[in-house]
């Protein structure tokens, strides 16, 4: 995956975006906002969102390795829930066992994995309990 032209182009574009954000002062403003959020009691939320951002690239790479190049990662999925969200769903085209990949973009996708991202492993129990009641 790291040698494909699309990934190389994505890396270049990501780097260009970071440079532009630094030059325009966006990074400094984001740091100020983050500091203000911590000051107002949003520490847990901001730490969780950072963990989710950090995990996004890894999730996509793992999804492609496991389920093929058509695999996608959907982030912050609500599925009509009034409260809460699923951090990530990994989806891939529905195929029968042994079926090869096709170029048919209209084929249905199936949820392969639901992912809960936590910076502190001790928090997973409470999240699991909430999901059980929310999704039932």
NORDABEL-V861388 format. One record per run of one state. SS is the DSSP state (@ for helix, = for strand, . for the rest). FROM is the first residue (numbers start at 1). TO is the last residue. Records with the same first field share a line. If there is no record, write none. Layout:
# NORDABEL-V861388
SS = FROM-TO ; FROM-TO
This chain:
# NORDABEL-V861388
. = 1-4 ; 25-25 ; 40-42 ; 68-71 ; 78-85 ; 94-108 ; 116-120 ; 136-136
@ = 5-24 ; 26-39 ; 43-67 ; 121-135
= = 72-77 ; 86-93 ; 109-115
